Amino acid sequence: MSQQTEGMDIKKQVLATGIRVGTQVKTKFMIPFITRASPEGLYMLDLDITLEKIKTAAKFINRLGTDNLIVCSGRQYAEMPIEKFCDTLGSKKLLRRFMPGTLTNPSLPYYIEPKLVLISDPQVDEQAIIEATNAGIPIIGIANTDNITSNLDVIIPANNRGRKALATVYWLLVRQVLIERGELNENEPMKEAIDDFETKITEEEIE
């Protein structure tokens, strides 16, 4: 399979996951990543740019080392994708509430010194961004059309609210990191599917 065919296949695979479906709001920061508005008035993100940014992020992650990366999210739907990401690549996860001082106060028992931070939503993970910025730690962030991204070093434009969309972003990131490392070929399928990265909803939540 040629690289181009593989690229087409990946695009086809992820289009159905809602990864490029934004919100009804666009910020000046996200205008470069938006292609159009849907008939429902939702701004749509450019999938080609998203895939390019995932490549950039994967290079960055590999350069600094997955063991020097912390992945944060206060968003429930990001929990399973982050668990899978960290289990596969050996990174550290910080889920739910980001404790103040985690990156800035060495006297705290939970203080850590990563070389890179990955966040799932600039709004929800604001505390992590503030501390990483103060500590001079670069930040990769998944950002939707309505996000403010002024403190992000690498922006991955994507739907960061949807369960399947978040699973897809983290699945693509793991895949690209493995390709960059030479542990997976461009045209080789991943052992795990996007579904394996998805946070499952319990019956109580459906009701």
C-alpha positions in Angstrom: 0.0 0.0 0.0 1.4 3.4 -1.0 1.8 6.1 1.6 -0.8 8.1 -0.2 -3.3 5.2 -0.1 -2.6 4.7 3.6 -3.1 8.5 4.2 -6.5 8.2 2.4 -7.4 5.2 4.5 -6.6 6.9 7.8 -8.6 10.0 6.7 -11.6 7.8 5.8 -11.3 5.9 9.1 -11.3 9.1 11.3 -13.8 11.2 9.3 -16.7 9.3 10.9 -15.5 10.0 14.4 -16.5 13.7 14.5 -12.9 14.7 15.0 -13.3 17.8 12.8 -16.7 18.9 14.1 -16.2 22.1 16.1 -18.6 24.4 18.0 -20.8 27.4 17.0 -18.1 29.8 18.2 -14.7 30.5 16.7 -11.9 32.4 18.3 -9.3 34.4 16.4 -6.7 31.8 17.4 -8.6 29.0 15.7 -9.6 30.8 12.5 -6.6 29.3 10.5 -7.7 25.8 11.3 -11.4 26.2 10.2 -12.6 25.3 6.7 -16.3 26.2 6.8 -19.5 26.2 8.9 -21.9 23.2 8.6 -25.6 23.7 7.8 -26.2 23.4 11.6 -23.9 26.4 12.2 -21.0 24.3 13.6 -17.5 25.4 12.5 -15.6 22.5 10.8 -11.9 22.0 11.3 -9.4 21.1 8.5 -8.6 17.4 8.9 -5.4 17.7 6.9 -4.1 20.3 9.3 -5.1 18.2 12.3 -3.1 15.2 10.9 -0.1 17.4 10.1 -0.2 18.8 13.7 -0.4 15.3 15.1 2.8 14.5 13.2 4.5 17.6 14.6 3.3 16.7 18.1 4.6 13.2 17.8 8.1 14.4 16.7 8.1 16.8 19.7 7.1 14.0 22.1 9.7 11.6 20.8 12.4 14.3 20.9 11.8 15.0 24.6 10.9 11.4 25.5 7.5 9.9 26.3 8.8 9.2 29.9 9.2 13.0 30.3 5.7 13.8 29.3 2.6 14.3 31.5 -0.8 14.1 29.9 -3.6 16.1 31.7 -7.3 16.3 31.5 -10.1 17.4 33.7 -12.5 16.1 31.1 -14.2 12.7 31.8 -14.3 11.6 28.1 -10.5 12.0 27.9 -9.8 9.6 30.7 -9.8 6.3 28.8 -7.9 7.7 25.8 -5.2 9.1 28.2 -5.0 5.8 30.1 -4.4 4.0 26.8 -1.9 6.6 25.6 0.1 6.4 28.8 0.0 2.6 29.1 1.3 2.3 25.6 4.0 4.9 25.7 5.0 5.0 29.3 3.9 8.6 30.0 2.5 9.9 33.3 -1.2 10.8 33.5 -2.9 13.5 35.6 -6.7 13.1 35.4 -9.6 15.1 36.9 -8.6 18.1 39.0 -5.1 19.5 38.4 -3.7 20.1 41.9 -2.2 23.7 42.2 1.5 23.6 42.6 2.0 20.3 40.8 4.6 21.9 38.4 5.6 25.0 40.4 6.0 24.1 44.1 8.9 21.8 44.8 7.9 21.5 48.5 4.7 19.6 47.7 4.7 15.8 47.8 3.1 15.5 44.3 5.4 18.0 42.6 6.8 16.8 39.3 9.2 18.1 36.7 8.2 17.0 33.2 9.8 18.2 30.0 6.5 18.4 28.2 2.8 18.7 29.0 -0.1 17.5 26.8 -3.6 18.9 27.6 -7.0 18.0 26.2 -8.8 21.3 26.5 -7.3 24.7 27.1 -10.4 25.8 29.0 -10.8 22.8 31.3 -7.0 22.4 31.8 -6.2 26.0 32.4 -4.4 25.4 35.7 -2.0 23.0 34.0 -1.3 25.6 31.2 -0.7 28.4 33.8 1.8 26.3 35.7 3.6 24.8 32.7 3.9 28.3 31.3 5.4 29.6 34.6 7.8 26.7 34.8 8.9 27.1 31.2 7.6 23.7 30.1 6.3 23.4 26.5 2.7 22.5 26.0 0.9 20.5 23.3 -2.9 21.1 23.4 -5.9 19.7 21.7 -8.1 22.7 20.8 -11.6 23.2 19.5 -12.9 26.2 17.5 -13.9 28.1 20.6 -10.6 27.7 22.5 -8.0 30.3 23.4 -4.6 28.9 22.5 -2.1 31.7 23.2 0.0 29.7 25.6 0.2 26.5 23.5 3.4 25.6 21.7 1.7 23.0 19.4 -2.0 23.2 18.7 -3.8 20.1 17.5 -7.1 21.4 16.1 -9.8 18.8 16.9 -13.2 18.2 18.6 -12.1 17.9 22.2 -15.6 17.3 23.6 -16.8 14.1 21.9 -16.0 10.6 23.3 -15.1 9.1 19.9 -13.3 12.3 18.7 -11.0 12.3 21.8 -10.3 8.6 21.5 -9.4 9.2 17.8 -6.9 12.1 18.6 -5.1 10.0 21.2 -5.1 6.9 19.0 -3.6 8.9 16.1 -1.0 10.4 18.5 0.1 6.9 19.8 0.2 5.6 16.2 2.3 8.5 15.0 4.7 8.3 17.9 5.2 4.6 17.2 5.8 5.4 13.5 8.3 8.1 14.4 10.1 5.6 16.6 10.3 3.0 13.8 8.1 0.6 15.9 5.2 0.7 13.4 5.2 1.1 9.6 3.1 3.8 7.9 0.9 1.1 6.3 0.8 -1.2 9.3 -2.5 -1.4 11.4 -2.3 -0.6 15.1 -2.9 -3.5 17.5 -5.7 -1.5 19.1 -8.6 0.1 17.4 -10.0 3.6 18.0 -12.9 1.9 20.0 -10.4 0.6 22.5 -9.4 4.1 23.4 -13.0 5.3 23.9 -14.4 6.1 27.3 -17.4 3.8 27.8 -20.7 5.2 29.1 -22.4 3.4 31.9 -26.1 2.7 31.8 -26.8 5.2 34.6 -25.2 7.9 32.5 -27.5 7.1 29.5 -30.6 7.5 31.7 
